[in-house]
Amino acid sequence: MEPQLPPVQATPPAQTPPNGGAADVPAPMPNAAAPAAPVASAQPAPAAPIAPPADDSDVIEPTWVNRAQAVFKNYPGDPSEQSKQFMLLKAEYLEKRYGRTIKAED
């Protein structure tokens, strides 16, 4: 003999609230550590990092720049000769600019 189950009563379907059932879920609490509004500082933050102003020692004279560019033009396919010419140019520049003599390949 099979056990008798009580008769099942038909229950009306549960009505969902108009907001899709979100009334049962509590709203998230705001983070207490974060301020509600950004705090304005006394000075506005710069848009980009500001480099310190260059003084005269940071500027290379156009004569030396032109001579360095000439090395590229005069020896376009020879990197070893470019390196040698740059070494000589560097030695000359350091001697004339700072009075330092360095040994350069001849």
MOWO-V181479 format. One record per helix or strand of 3 or more residues. SS is the DSSP state (h for helix, s for strand). FROM is the first residue (numbers start at 1). TO is the last residue. If there is no record, write none. Layout:
ss=<SS | SS>
from=<FROM | FROM>
to=<TO | TO>
This chain:
ss=<h | h | h | h>
from=<22 | 56 | 62 | 79>
to=<24 | 58 | 74 | 98>
